[in-house]
Amino acid sequence: MKLANLPRTAAFVRTALFTALSLACLTPAWADQAAASPDQRANQLLKRMSLEDMHHMVQSYNDMMSLKQQPGGIGAAGYVPALPKLGIPALQENDAGIGVHNYPVDQGAGKQPAHVRGEAGNATPLPSTLGIAATFNPQVAYEGGRMIAGEARHQGINVLLAGGINLTREPRDGRTFEYLGEDPLLAARIDGGEIRGIQSQHVISTLKHYALNDQETNRLTVSSNIDERVMRESDLLAFELAIEDGHPGSVMCGYNKVNGEWDCSSKHLLQEILKGDWKYPGWVMTDWGADHGVMDAMAGTDQVSGIDAGTGFSLGQTSSSFGAPLLLAIQKGDIPRSRLEDMTHRILRSMYAAGLFEHPPATKPLDVEADATVALHAAEEAIVLLKNDHDQLPLHEEIKTVAVIGAHADAGVLSGGGSAQVWPIGGPAIPAVKGPDWQWKVFDPSSPVKALKQLLPNAKIAYDDGSDPVRAAALAKSSDVAIVFATQWTCEGVDQADLALPDKQDGLIETVAAANSHSVVVLENGGPVKMPWLSKVGAVVEAWYPGARGGEAIAGVLTGKVNPSGRLPVTFPQDEQQLPRRQITQEQQVDYNIDGAAVGYKWFDKNNLQPLFPFGFGLSYSRFDYSNLQVSAQGDRVTVSFKVSNAGQREGMDTPQVYVSLPGDSGEAPRRLAGFQKLALQPGQSRTVTVTIDPRLLATFDVPGHQWKVAAGSYPIRVGHSSRDFELNGAATVAAATMAP
């Protein structure tokens, strides 16, 4: 019986057989190389590879449709078959921003989807990536990445298409929930933590989507137009810092164009900046179907992803730019053989660096409870308390009746759609609803109502689905407190038309609030939303898409079991009129020079706009004070230290934030986030926080000089609770300096 003819349910057996073949070919000489560097080992293996072997490594196949899996494939997004004669394991590449994605196969109207990897492909979803950014805690990101990679390895996967870091220039972007907010430093520190966590488990992580892949509208054709200086100081700075922190094995180039040139065809982005200025040693893979010709290789692309083997997947392609055209170009001398050697070397060195040769995936059951605990802790730190008038929260023990309204809160919590979608352990809380194309709307099975009943055993908790506002208002009026759950579903491939909650939920909230002055709103959403009802409710809790234990995390915050500590990684505007672009353009050109490097809170500060909620904002059930500011500077190295004290009555976590202003008008906006640290404090406890500012956050990018340039002068320093709330003020006298890009 041929391996290719094994039934689909035997995919893991096929993987094990191919892994065994690969390992059997390892000779004792390989063991002697363990002390060599990844680059040295890659060079040694490269000497044994033929042209055909190297060509084999630079193409991955779309394996996400079960009927067309190749021998050795397991139904992952991308698949590079093993080369057993050389001991090179297969690359099994899979989407995994917040958990291991399992690709749904539509079975027709009214039917729930089947999945490429069957039930074995169910996984544990973390909160949305934007929620992870809201923790302001790189350690939470690290533990989440570690958990995801562990589940991936147990499903036979060794490359994760994670690490989304595109800045939130467009809050209506359908993938805002997959990214890490609007500030390059925050995004890089959180992404670096996740990548390090993933790669600690001998799984390669990507960093994506390089670069300026900031909206889904016309995403396959649109050009993001931006000047060099502001690109370096914003979007590219996030990538640069994340690469230094996380050392991802691969960078994924995006679908869009930058200044009229495709991401994956841009010599400037790939060869000159990524591999030249930043000395990035890993490999560049395309997004699925994002290659545009064989000369992408000379621009810096190393691997074409998602070649369609007849699945009909809409983003794949039936032929590869790096297939026969690449071999022909090498024969003709248009592409030197040395370039193919470099492409292969980069892939192999990342495989060695992450330990793919010595630590192959081993399929086994997941530790569901342990993984869910990781998701729970992440969700607890991600939740942001936005409003709490008259200390309405936490809910008091003497409350007798609670009305819970809307959003299937009796069953579960919402998740985002697209390639970041995770099919949860045990399946969705309610039947999944088909979205556009291949997206599904899924509720994770973690019921806020059930969790509240456990934490408030003496209260009567009644649920109403919110479909009839009059009925919901009647329930609210007869209750001590009313909690309205509101949702905004977002997904890859589709942008939001505006920032409003859909399905008339604003009206539902206003009706309930009119019936009960003790009303709380809990938001499960992909990004910023408008709140026309804000003044009429007592409390607002931002829960994002909270993941596998989201219901428990929300209930913990509502009842005070958990002291909220999340902070906003994005600015919440009053409305769309405050945004740089009032509407998402339907044209093929987006002008990002309107906001330039003043992304998010910097735009609001620069234009003196009052947001609904500022970047970095978040309330607590405790109170934290700052004192004893000390600022020191040696050349362009600035260190800021200060004391943080818990002046409240509850244990809690605080995230003091350090902002710096550049002298004169040299900066893109009045302030930049220059440092932050999350810390836990008991009531009355104090700790000293020390932050060293990266010199690039004191600099502007000098395009003619091709360098970072720090001007001599006095740099105002502010320490506070958000980008608009400061307690301490100081300054650093900095010497002039330049740095290589």
C-alpha positions in Angstrom: 0.0 0.0 0.0 1.5 3.4 -1.0 1.8 6.1 1.6 -0.1 8.5 -0.6 -3.1 6.1 -0.5 -3.4 6.0 3.2 -6.8 7.4 4.5 -7.0 10.9 5.7 -7.3 9.9 9.3 -3.8 8.4 9.0 -2.1 11.7 8.3 -0.2 11.6 11.6 1.0 8.1 10.8 2.3 9.3 7.5 4.1 12.1 9.2 5.7 9.8 11.7 6.9 7.5 9.0 8.5 10.3 7.0 10.1 11.7 10.2 11.5 8.2 11.0 13.0 8.0 7.5 14.6 11.4 7.9 16.1 10.6 11.3 17.4 7.2 10.1 19.6 8.9 7.5 21.4 11.0 10.2 25.0 9.8 10.4 27.3 10.0 13.5 29.1 12.8 11.7 26.0 15.0 12.2 26.2 14.5 16.0 29.8 16.0 15.9 28.3 19.2 14.4 26.2 19.9 17.4 28.8 22.4 18.7 28.9 24.2 15.3 26.8 27.4 14.7 23.6 27.2 12.7 25.4 28.9 9.8 28.3 26.5 9.9 26.0 23.5 9.9 24.0 24.9 7.1 27.2 25.5 5.0 28.3 21.9 5.7 25.0 20.4 4.6 24.8 22.8 1.6 28.0 21.2 0.2 26.2 17.9 -0.1 23.2 19.3 -1.9 22.6 19.1 -5.6 20.9 21.9 -7.6 17.7 19.8 -7.5 17.9 19.5 -3.7 18.3 23.2 -3.2 15.4 23.9 -5.6 13.3 21.5 -3.6 13.7 23.7 -0.4 12.5 27.0 -1.9 8.9 26.1 -2.6 6.2 25.1 -0.2 2.9 23.6 -1.2 -0.6 24.5 -0.1 -1.6 21.4 1.9 -4.6 22.8 3.7 -7.2 20.9 1.7 -7.5 17.3 2.9 -8.3 15.7 -0.4 -5.1 16.9 -2.1 -2.6 16.2 0.6 0.7 15.0 -0.6 2.6 12.0 0.9 3.9 13.1 4.2 1.6 16.1 4.4 -0.7 16.6 7.4 -3.0 19.3 6.1 -1.0 22.3 7.2 -1.0 25.6 5.3 2.4 25.0 3.8 4.5 21.9 3.2 8.0 21.3 2.0 8.6 17.5 1.8 11.5 16.0 3.6 14.7 15.1 1.9 15.5 11.8 3.7 18.8 11.2 1.8 20.2 14.3 3.5 18.4 14.0 6.8 16.4 17.1 6.2 13.0 17.0 7.9 9.8 18.3 6.2 8.6 21.8 6.9 5.0 21.7 8.1 3.9 25.3 8.2 0.7 26.4 9.9 -1.2 29.6 10.8 -1.1 30.2 14.5 -1.4 33.8 15.6 -3.4 33.0 18.8 -3.5 29.2 18.5 -3.1 26.4 16.0 -5.5 26.9 13.1 -7.3 23.9 11.6 -8.6 24.6 8.2 -12.4 24.3 7.7 -13.9 22.5 4.8 -17.4 23.7 3.8 -19.8 20.8 3.6 -22.7 22.8 2.2 -25.5 24.9 3.5 -26.6 24.3 7.0 -23.7 21.9 7.8 -20.9 22.5 10.1 -17.5 22.4 8.5 -15.2 19.4 8.5 -11.5 20.0 9.2 -8.4 19.1 7.4 -6.8 17.5 10.4 -10.0 16.2 11.9 -10.8 16.5 15.6 -7.1 16.1 16.3 -6.7 19.6 15.0 -8.7 21.3 17.7 -6.6 23.6 19.8 -6.5 26.2 22.6 -7.2 29.8 21.6 -5.4 32.6 23.4 -7.1 36.0 23.5 -6.8 37.9 20.3 -3.3 39.2 19.5 -4.5 42.8 20.2 -5.6 41.5 23.6 -2.2 40.1 24.2 -0.8 43.5 23.4 -3.2 45.0 26.0 -1.4 43.0 28.7 1.6 45.2 28.2 3.5 42.1 29.4 6.1 40.4 27.2 6.2 37.4 29.6 2.5 36.7 28.9 3.3 36.8 25.2 6.2 34.4 25.8 4.1 31.9 27.7 1.3 32.1 25.1 3.8 31.5 22.3 5.3 28.6 24.2 1.8 27.1 24.7 0.9 27.4 21.0 4.1 25.9 19.8 3.7 23.0 22.2 0.3 22.2 20.7 1.7 22.7 17.2 4.5 20.1 17.8 1.9 17.7 19.1 0.1 18.0 15.8 3.2 17.4 13.7 3.8 21.1 12.9 7.3 22.8 13.1 6.8 26.2 11.5 4.2 28.7 12.7 2.9 31.6 10.6 2.7 33.9 13.7 4.2 37.2 14.7 1.8 39.7 13.1 3.1 43.2 13.8 1.6 45.6 11.2 0.8 48.8 13.1 -2.8 49.9 13.5 -2.8 52.8 11.0 -6.4 51.7 10.1 -8.5 50.6 13.1 -11.3 49.4 10.7 -8.8 46.9 9.3 -10.4 43.4 9.5 -7.1 42.0 10.9 -6.6 44.6 13.6 -7.3 41.9 16.2 -4.4 39.9 14.8 -1.9 42.6 15.3 -0.3 44.4 18.3 -1.6 47.9 18.2 -0.3 51.3 17.1 3.1 51.8 18.8 6.3 50.2 17.5 8.0 49.7 20.8 5.0 48.0 22.4 4.3 45.9 19.3 7.9 44.8 19.1 8.3 43.8 22.8 5.1 41.8 22.8 5.8 40.2 19.4 9.4 39.4 20.4 8.1 37.7 23.5 5.7 35.5 21.5 8.4 34.6 18.9 10.9 33.6 21.7 8.2 31.5 23.3 7.4 29.7 20.0 11.0 29.0 19.1 11.8 27.8 22.6 9.8 24.7 21.7 11.9 24.0 18.6 9.2 25.5 16.3 10.1 28.3 13.8 8.1 31.5 14.0 7.6 34.0 11.2 7.3 37.7 11.5 4.6 39.2 9.2 3.4 40.8 7.1 6.4 42.8 5.9 5.5 45.6 5.2 2.7 48.1 5.6 0.0 45.5 5.1 -2.5 47.7 6.9 -5.9 47.1 5.4 -7.8 44.2 3.8 -9.6 46.3 1.2 -7.8 45.6 -2.1 -5.1 43.9 -0.1 -3.8 41.9 -3.1 -3.3 45.0 -5.2 -3.2 48.2 -3.1 -0.1 50.3 -2.8 0.8 51.7 0.6 2.6 55.0 -0.2 4.9 56.5 2.4 8.1 58.4 2.6 11.3 56.7 3.7 11.9 58.6 6.9 8.5 58.1 8.4 8.4 54.4 7.3 11.7 53.9 9.2 10.4 55.6 12.3 7.1 53.8 12.5 6.2 50.5 10.7 9.7 49.4 9.9 10.9 50.2 13.4 8.4 47.8 14.8 9.8 45.0 12.6 13.4 46.0 13.3 13.0 45.9 17.1 11.0 42.7 17.0 13.6 40.9 14.9 16.3 42.0 17.4 14.2 40.8 20.4 12.6 37.6 19.0 15.1 36.4 16.3 12.3 34.9 14.1 13.4 32.1 11.7 11.5 33.6 8.8 9.9 36.9 7.7 6.8 36.8 5.6 6.4 39.4 2.9 2.9 40.7 2.3 0.4 40.9 -0.5 0.4 44.7 -0.9 2.7 47.1 -2.7 4.8 49.8 -1.0 5.3 52.9 -3.1 4.2 51.0 -6.1 6.4 47.9 -5.7 5.1 44.5 -4.5 6.4 43.6 -1.0 7.8 40.3 -2.2 9.4 42.0 -5.3 11.0 44.9 -3.4 14.8 44.9 -3.4 14.7 48.0 -1.2 12.6 46.3 1.6 14.0 42.8 1.4 17.6 43.1 0.2 18.7 46.6 1.2 16.8 47.0 4.5 15.9 43.6 6.0 19.0 41.7 4.9 21.4 44.6 4.4 20.8 47.3 7.1 19.4 44.9 9.7 21.7 41.9 8.8 18.7 39.5 9.1 20.0 35.9 8.7 16.8 34.0 8.2 14.7 33.4 5.2 11.9 35.4 3.5 8.8 33.5 2.6 6.0 34.9 0.5 2.5 35.1 1.8 0.3 32.5 0.0 0.2 33.5 -3.6 2.2 36.7 -3.1 5.0 36.0 -5.6 5.1 38.0 -8.8 7.8 36.4 -10.9 11.1 34.6 -10.8 13.1 37.9 -10.3 11.6 38.1 -6.8 14.6 35.9 -5.9 16.9 38.7 -6.8 14.8 41.1 -4.8 15.4 39.0 -1.7 12.5 36.5 -1.5 13.8 33.0 -0.6 10.8 30.8 -0.7 7.5 30.9 -2.5 4.6 29.7 -0.3 1.3 28.0 -1.0 1.7 26.5 -4.4 -1.7 25.0 -5.3 -1.6 21.3 -6.0 -5.1 21.4 -7.4 -7.1 22.3 -4.3 -8.7 25.4 -5.8 -7.8 27.5 -2.8 -8.4 31.1 -3.8 -5.0 32.5 -2.7 -2.9 29.7 -4.1 -1.4 29.4 -7.5 -1.1 26.4 -9.8 2.4 27.3 -10.8 5.3 28.7 -8.9 7.6 31.6 -9.8 10.4 29.5 -8.2 9.5 26.3 -10.1 10.6 25.7 -13.6 11.2 29.5 -14.2 13.8 29.6 -11.5 15.8 26.7 -12.9 15.6 28.2 -16.4 16.8 31.6 -15.0 19.8 29.9 -13.4 20.6 28.1 -16.6 20.5 31.4 -18.6 22.6 33.2 -16.0 19.8 35.7 -15.1 20.0 34.4 -11.5 23.4 33.1 -10.3 23.5 29.7 -8.6 25.0 31.4 -5.6 21.7 33.1 -5.0 19.9 29.7 -4.9 22.6 28.6 -2.5 21.9 31.6 -0.3 18.2 31.0 -0.3 18.7 27.4 0.8 21.3 28.3 3.4 19.0 30.8 5.0 16.2 28.1 5.4 18.6 25.5 6.7 20.3 27.8 9.2 16.9 28.8 10.7 16.0 25.1 10.9 19.2 24.4 12.8 18.8 27.5 15.0 15.4 26.4 16.2 16.4 22.7 16.6 14.2 21.2 13.9 16.8 18.5 13.1 17.3 17.2 16.7 13.7 17.8 18.0 11.1 16.6 15.4 7.4 17.1 16.2 5.9 14.2 18.2 2.1 13.7 17.9 0.5 13.1 21.2 -2.6 14.3 23.2 -2.6 18.0 24.3 -2.5 19.0 27.9 -5.8 20.7 27.7 -6.1 22.0 31.2 -2.6 23.3 31.4 -2.9 25.1 28.1 -6.3 26.5 29.1 -4.7 27.9 32.2 -2.2 29.8 30.1 -5.1 31.2 28.0 -7.0 32.2 31.2 -4.0 34.1 32.7 -3.5 35.9 29.4 -7.2 36.9 29.2 -7.2 38.2 32.8 -4.3 40.5 32.1 -5.7 41.6 28.7 -9.1 42.8 30.0 -9.2 46.7 30.2 -11.5 48.4 32.6 -12.5 51.6 30.6 -15.1 53.1 32.9 -16.2 52.5 36.5 -18.3 55.3 37.8 -19.0 55.3 41.6 -17.1 52.0 41.9 -19.9 50.0 40.3 -17.4 47.2 39.8 -16.5 44.8 41.2 -20.0 43.5 41.8 -20.8 43.4 45.5 -21.6 40.1 47.3 -24.9 41.4 48.5 -26.3 41.7 44.9 -29.4 39.5 44.7 -30.3 39.7 41.0 -28.2 40.1 37.9 -29.5 40.4 34.3 -27.0 39.3 31.6 -28.1 40.3 28.1 -26.9 39.6 24.6 -24.0 38.1 22.6 -24.6 34.4 23.5 -23.1 35.1 26.9 -24.9 32.0 28.2 -22.9 29.8 25.9 -19.5 31.3 25.1 -17.3 34.2 23.9 -16.7 35.5 20.4 -13.5 34.9 18.3 -12.1 36.6 15.2 -12.3 35.0 11.8 -9.8 34.1 9.0 -6.4 32.4 9.2 -6.2 33.3 12.9 -9.3 31.4 13.7 -8.8 28.6 16.2 -11.3 25.7 16.3 -11.6 25.2 20.0 -11.3 22.0 22.0 -14.7 20.3 21.9 -16.0 22.6 19.1 -17.7 25.9 19.2 -20.2 26.9 21.9 -22.9 27.3 19.3 -23.0 26.2 15.7 -20.5 28.1 13.6 -21.9 30.6 11.1 -20.4 30.8 7.6 -18.8 34.2 6.9 -17.5 35.5 3.5 -15.3 33.1 1.5 -13.6 30.6 3.9 -14.2 32.5 7.2 -16.4 31.2 10.0 -17.9 33.0 13.0 -17.0 30.9 16.1 -17.9 31.3 19.7 -15.4 29.7 22.1 -17.1 27.4 24.7 -16.5 29.5 27.8 -19.7 30.9 29.2 -19.6 34.2 31.2 -23.0 33.3 32.6 -21.9 30.0 34.0 -18.7 31.6 35.4 -20.7 34.3 37.1 -23.0 31.8 38.7 -20.0 30.0 40.2 -18.6 33.3 41.6 -21.9 34.7 42.7 -23.6 31.6 44.2 -26.1 33.6 46.2 -27.4 35.8 43.3 -30.1 35.0 40.9 -28.6 35.4 37.4 -31.0 35.5 34.5 -30.1 35.6 30.8 -31.8 37.3 27.8 -30.4 37.0 24.3 -31.1 40.7 23.6 -33.1 40.1 20.4 -36.0 42.1 21.8 -34.8 45.3 23.5 -38.1 45.8 25.3 -38.0 42.4 26.9 -34.3 42.9 27.8 -35.1 46.2 29.4 -37.9 44.6 31.5 -35.4 42.1 32.8 -32.9 44.8 33.5 -35.4 46.9 35.4 -36.3 44.0 37.7 -32.6 43.3 38.5 -30.0 44.9 40.8 -27.5 45.2 38.0 -27.7 44.7 34.2 -24.7 43.4 32.2 -24.9 43.9 28.4 -22.5 41.9 26.3 -21.8 43.5 22.9 -19.9 42.0 20.0 -18.1 43.1 16.9 -17.0 40.3 14.6 -14.0 41.0 12.4 -12.1 38.8 10.1 -9.3 38.5 7.5 -10.3 39.6 4.0 -13.0 42.1 5.1 -12.6 45.6 6.6 -15.2 47.3 8.8 -17.2 50.1 7.1 -17.1 52.1 10.3 -16.4 51.9 14.1 -20.0 51.3 15.1 -21.2 48.1 16.9 -23.2 46.1 14.4 -26.8 44.7 14.6 -28.4 47.6 16.4 -26.5 46.8 19.6 -26.0 50.5 20.5 -29.8 50.8 20.7 -30.0 47.8 22.9 -27.5 49.2 25.3 -29.2 52.5 25.5 -32.6 50.9 26.1 -31.2 48.7 28.9 -29.3 51.6 30.5 -32.5 53.7 30.5 -34.2 50.8 32.4 -31.4 50.3 35.0 -28.9 53.0 36.0 -26.6 50.2 37.3 -25.7 49.0 33.8 -22.4 47.5 32.7 -21.2 46.9 29.1 -18.8 44.1 28.3 -17.2 44.4 24.8 -16.0 41.4 22.7 -14.5 43.1 19.6 -11.7 43.2 17.2 -10.6 46.8 17.6 -11.8 50.3 18.7 -15.6 51.0 18.6 -17.7 54.1 19.1 -19.7 54.3 22.3 -22.6 56.7 21.9 -24.1 55.3 25.1 -21.0 55.8 27.2 -22.4 58.6 29.5 -25.5 56.4 30.2 -23.7 53.3 31.6 -21.9 52.9 34.9 -19.0 50.7 33.7 -17.4 49.4 30.5 -15.2 46.4 30.3 -13.0 45.8 27.2 -12.6 42.0 26.8 -11.4 41.8 23.2 -11.8 38.2 21.8 -10.9 36.6 25.1 -10.1 33.0 24.1 -10.5 29.6 25.6 -11.3 30.8 29.2 -12.6 34.2 28.3 -15.9 33.7 30.2 -14.0 32.9 33.4 -11.7 35.8 32.9 -14.6 38.3 32.4 -16.4 36.9 35.4 -13.3 37.2 37.5 -12.9 40.9 36.6 -16.6 41.7 37.1 -16.7 40.1 40.6 -13.2 41.3 41.7 -11.6 37.9 41.8 -9.3 39.5 39.3 -8.1 43.1 39.6 -8.1 44.4 36.0 -4.6 45.5 34.7 -5.0 45.7 30.9 -4.1 48.9 29.0 -5.2 50.0 25.6 -2.7 49.2 22.8 -4.8 51.4 20.5 -6.4 54.7 20.8 -10.2 54.7 20.8 -11.5 57.6 18.7 -14.7 59.5 19.3 -15.7 58.7 15.8 -14.3 58.3 12.3 -13.9 62.1 11.8 -10.9 62.0 14.1 -9.0 59.4 11.9 -6.4 60.4 9.3 -8.6 58.9 6.6 -12.3 59.3 7.2 -13.1 56.3 5.1 -11.2 53.3 4.0 -10.1 54.0 0.5 -11.4 51.8 -2.3 -8.7 53.1 -4.6 -5.4 51.3 -5.4 -3.3 53.9 -3.6 -3.3 54.7 0.1 -1.5 57.8 1.2 0.1 57.1 4.6 2.0 60.3 4.5 -1.1 62.0 5.9 -0.2 60.6 9.3 3.3 59.6 8.5 5.1 58.4 11.6 2.4 59.9 13.8 0.5 56.7 14.1 -2.3 56.3 16.6 -1.9 58.4 19.8 0.8 60.5 18.1 -1.8 61.6 15.5 -4.2 62.6 18.3 -1.5 64.5 20.2 -0.1 66.2 17.1 -3.6 67.4 16.1 -4.8 68.2 19.6 -7.7 65.7 19.3 -9.5 64.4 22.4 -10.0 60.6 22.0 -12.7 58.6 23.6 -9.9 56.7 25.4 -6.2 57.2 25.0 -3.4 54.8 24.2 -2.1 53.1 27.4 -5.3 53.8 29.4 -6.8 51.3 31.8 -8.4 51.5 35.2 -7.8 49.3 38.3 -9.6 48.5 41.5 -6.5 49.8 43.2 -4.6 53.1 42.9 -0.9 53.5 42.0 1.3 56.5 42.7 4.6 57.5 41.1 7.5 59.4 42.8 11.3 59.9 43.0 12.0 60.4 39.3 15.6 60.1 38.4 16.9 60.7 34.9 20.5 60.1 33.8 22.2 60.3 30.5 25.6 59.2 29.2 25.9 60.3 25.6 22.8 59.0 23.9 22.0 56.4 26.6 19.2 57.6 28.8 18.0 55.8 31.9 14.8 56.6 33.8 14.0 55.3 37.3 11.2 56.1 39.7 9.2 54.5 42.5 5.7 52.9 42.0 3.5 52.5 45.1 0.2 50.7 45.5 -1.8 53.2 47.4 -5.0 51.2 47.3 -6.6 48.4 49.4 -6.2 45.6 46.8 -3.3 43.6 45.3 -2.9 44.7 41.7 -0.8 45.1 38.7 0.3 48.4 37.2 2.0 49.5 34.0 3.9 52.8 34.3 4.8 54.2 30.9 7.7 56.4 30.0 7.3 58.9 27.2 10.0 61.1 25.6 9.8 64.3 23.5 12.4 65.3 21.0 13.9 68.8 21.2 12.2 71.4 19.1 10.0 70.1 16.3 12.2 67.3 15.2 9.9 64.5 16.2 6.8 63.3 14.4 4.5 64.2 17.4 4.8 65.6 20.9 5.6 62.3 22.5 6.8 58.7 21.9 6.5 55.7 24.1 10.0 55.0 25.2 9.6 52.3 27.9 7.1 50.5 30.1 7.1 47.8 32.7 4.3 45.7 34.3 4.6 44.9 37.9 2.5 43.4 40.7 2.2 45.1 44.1 0.5 44.3 47.4 -1.3 47.1 49.1 1.2 49.6 50.5 4.1 48.0 48.6 6.5 50.1 46.6 9.1 49.1 43.9 11.6 51.0 41.9 11.3 50.7 38.1 14.3 51.4 35.8 13.9 51.9 32.1 16.7 52.3 29.6 15.6 54.1 26.4 16.6 52.6 23.1 18.6 55.4 21.3 16.5 55.0 18.2 13.6 56.3 20.2 15.5 59.5 20.7 16.5 59.7 17.0 15.1 60.7 13.6 16.1 58.8 10.5 18.4 60.8 8.3 17.6 59.5 4.7 20.4 61.3 2.9 23.0 60.2 5.5 21.4 56.7 5.7 21.6 56.7 9.5 19.8 57.3 12.7 20.6 60.7 14.0 20.3 61.9 17.7 20.3 65.6 18.1 22.1 67.2 21.0 19.7 68.9 23.4 17.3 68.5 26.3 14.7 65.7 25.9 11.6 66.0 28.1 10.7 62.8 30.0 7.2 62.1 31.3 6.1 59.1 33.4 2.4 58.3 33.6 -0.6 56.0 33.5 -1.3 56.6 29.8 -0.3 58.7 26.8 -2.5 61.5 28.3 -2.1 61.1 32.1 1.3 62.0 33.6 2.5 62.2 37.2 6.3 62.8 36.8 8.2 65.2 34.6 11.9 65.4 34.0 14.5 65.9 31.2 17.6 64.3 29.8 20.5 66.2 28.3 21.6 64.1 25.4 24.8 64.3 23.3 24.7 64.2 19.5 25.1 60.8 18.0 24.6 58.7 14.9 23.8 55.0 14.5 23.9 52.7 11.5 20.4 51.7 10.3 
